[in-house]
Amino acid sequence: MSQQKNLFSTDLISPEVQASLPKGYTLRPLSIDDYELGFFDVLSVFKDIGNLSKDQFLERFNYMRTRNDEYFIVVIVSPESRIIGTGTIFVERKFIFNAGLVGHIEDVAIDKNHQGKHFGLSIIQALKYIGVKTGCIKGF
């Protein structure tokens, strides 16, 4: 997959978390093509996600991509090429902690048919890895 399609560099994907997933499942950054792969179906576990059009998705995705040192959204993709899990780490720049970085994990969601299989834990571990790799000294 082209780097241009991803929200951030695949270098920030944890090899350990990737290796721990069941055969055929892939951990990767959110991609510009994920609107059609069930991204919002997974997010529908939250009460009020709204009804974003593809154009709105692309607008927000492109904004986040320009801020690729702040927004990190990962997805887990099934062997059938459907998104079954997602989560976000947002990197906040602080004045405290010697102007340090703090990572906030948010919006962890797993498809209803895949819950109870430890995919949520995998998402959280992957996001913590990104936090460490991007220099966060606190958070998660």
C-alpha positions, 0 to 999 in steps of 0.5 A, a space after each residue: 500500500 502506498 505511503 501516500 494513502 496512509 494517515 502516517 508511516 507504517 514504521 510506527 506499526 508494532 511488529 510484535 502486535 502485528 505478529 500476535 494477530 490471528 493469521 490473515 489479520 493485519 494491523 495498519 494505519 488508517 488509509 484513504 480507502 477505508 471509507 468503503 472497508 467498514 471503518 464507520 461500521 466499526 465506529 457505530 459501536 459508539 452512540 453518535 458518530 454522525 453520518 459522514 459522507 465520503 467527501 467529509 471523510 476525505 476532508 478530515 482524513 487529509 487534514 489529519 494527514 497534514 498533522 501526521 505528528 498528532 493524529 494516529 489512527 490504526 485499524 485491524 483488517 480481517 482476511 476478508 479485507 474488512 476493518 474489524 477494529 480501530 483506535 486513535 492516539 492523539 499526541 498533545 504538546 504540553 508546556 508542562 513536563 518540560 514541553 513534553 508530549 502526552 499521548 491520549 488513547 481514544 475511540 477504541 472500537 471493535 466490530 460486534 462480531 469480533 469482540 471478546 477476541 482480544 483485538 481491543 487489547 491489540 489496538 491499545 498495545 499498538 497505540 502505546 507503541 506509537 506513543 513511545 515511538 513518537 516521544 510521548 513521556 506520559 499518557 495512554 
